[in-house]
Amino acid sequence: LVTSDFEELSQSGIDTVYIAVPNFLHVSFVEKALNSGLNVIVEKPMTSNAKEAQHLKELAQSKGLFLFEAITTRYFKTYQKIREWLPKIGQIKLVESKYSQYSRRYDAFQKGEILPVFDPAKAGGAMMDLNLYNLHFVMGLFGQPDNQHYFANVERGIDTSGVAVLNYPDFIAVCTAAKDSKGKSGSLIQGTKGYIET
């Protein structure tokens, strides 16, 4: 089936859709899919704020449907190995997770062309794009932090790169992401008896 009609797609006998429209359209397409009785896998970020995410969660639950954000980090074999190795490195003291990728749209952005990935009104920016991977990595291993702060390089009202600092009871995690520069990506978890580096 090839169609540009979402209604036709939802009535074609499929049971799951993958939604990969621009970020600011996620909520409306997920609602349409759930209301059509379809399970949903939606590109990250699922929504632009917690209130929208809660709404979609409740809608999916009320329909008895699955709703997933399309981040696969937590399902990788290497991630499972990290979880297995954590007890071996002692008490965790510092965690770093970095993901930088110079955006092919950044040059246009610097010239004044505002595309969705750099538009705050359309849920763009480094946090909503690349730093979500870091947050999923850290919070998947350690849960919710006690508090968090975000320090960003802001151009034309949008974060083009930034550092999120997550405070846990016994350690600090730092999540760094950039769309305006290149850098080494990976993670480092430091403990009192060793470290894990990816």
Steps between C-alpha positions, in 0.01 A plus 500: 500500500632843404293789629529853631165465678544414869138382530547257213823374657338447839221292342730283290526213750829598663529496880801731559630823351839668522463878518798697372355840418664823630502518882221755537258272310557192716209555738234547233614196298530279809149603607363413155672163504390407853144613430508274192594201716866484396805433713758777461876528479582871485830664419669687782415726665160342554362842596631848573399493868395273787133603486469382139682175584264432791200565275624251238584243767147522642346482153702188412408335830132579456510333157709202617772584247879515504682833475879508466756774446743381232821500701671161490799569730364301793453189283858472368708206621778741600255690719400177673871426557547843659212427737660164583843656564383794716529314835863410415621862491401588854312808608417720201655848524479658154310423180556665162298443186585695185346522154607767254413512133550812290161557341489526124233765559716714731663700219157596365391589854797734539394674178151559643307204358307349791417136435297290749812348665606851608155643567394524867133521397538161329678318786842534344842542658786292635318384813194376312714327240839365604500544877194276529726206417728594790210542739355161405844344549551646847145479632458149364787391723442719805140622494376853561753747643425702812532817295640620171632813333554580133770736378472577131662694219202690364478657154184666369306367799593132459759279667755397237706313761484448873586315816242345732620437855303234687544477877455158660536432874860376471625616160467749218419417138583735214326472161659698217355545151581726207349570161734796441834320530667164467628303795570156636187310594480229762464442870716464810373367831749540784484304822718451807631168363522566128324651200297406194568684174310469174 
